[in-house]
Amino acid sequence: MENKRNIYCIIGQNIKRIRKEKNLTSLKLSKMCNLSHGYLKNLEAKNVDATISIETLALIAKVLDVDISEFLKEK
């Protein structure tokens, strides 16, 4: 279970990093993706157990104009 939590944490931190690099607020990105702001904030939070579907991950990647694999890289 810890390994899953670590993967979701990496994904969330990468979403946050890329979002900030694109000068987007979490509120703006959530609106662009048609996601609730709370859900996106939970994804980006280090200490919250949040999961994400492949479809949602692909949507966020499309909106941020990055390859989905960027979310899996450990930085």
TATA-V649197 format. One record per backbone hydrogen bond with DSSP energy under -0.5 kcal/mol. NH is the residue of the N-H (numbers start at 0). CO is the residue of the C=O. E is the energy in kcal/mol with one decimal. If there is no record, write none. Layout:
# TATA-V649197
nh=NH co=CO e=E
nh=NH co=CO e=E
This chain:
# TATA-V649197
nh=4 co=0 e=-2.2
nh=5 co=1 e=-2.2
nh=6 co=2 e=-2.1
nh=7 co=3 e=-2.5
nh=8 co=4 e=-2.1
nh=9 co=5 e=-2.3
nh=10 co=6 e=-2.5
nh=11 co=7 e=-2.6
nh=12 co=8 e=-2.6
nh=13 co=9 e=-2.2
nh=14 co=10 e=-2.4
nh=15 co=11 e=-2.3
nh=16 co=12 e=-2.5
nh=17 co=13 e=-2.7
nh=18 co=14 e=-2.7
nh=19 co=15 e=-2.3
nh=20 co=16 e=-2.2
nh=21 co=17 e=-1.7
nh=22 co=19 e=-1.7
nh=23 co=18 e=-2.3
nh=28 co=24 e=-2.4
nh=29 co=25 e=-2.4
nh=30 co=26 e=-2.0
nh=31 co=27 e=-2.4
nh=32 co=28 e=-1.9
nh=33 co=29 e=-0.6
nh=33 co=30 e=-0.7
nh=34 co=29 e=-2.9
nh=39 co=35 e=-2.0
nh=40 co=36 e=-2.5
nh=41 co=37 e=-2.2
nh=42 co=38 e=-2.2
nh=43 co=39 e=-2.0
nh=44 co=40 e=-1.2
nh=47 co=44 e=-0.7
nh=49 co=47 e=-1.2
nh=56 co=52 e=-2.5
nh=57 co=53 e=-2.7
nh=58 co=54 e=-2.0
nh=59 co=55 e=-2.5
nh=60 co=56 e=-2.3
nh=61 co=57 e=-2.3
nh=62 co=58 e=-2.6
nh=63 co=59 e=-2.5
nh=64 co=60 e=-0.7
nh=64 co=61 e=-0.7
nh=65 co=60 e=-2.4
nh=69 co=66 e=-2.3
nh=70 co=67 e=-1.5
nh=71 co=68 e=-1.5
nh=72 co=69 e=-0.7
nh=74 co=72 e=-0.6
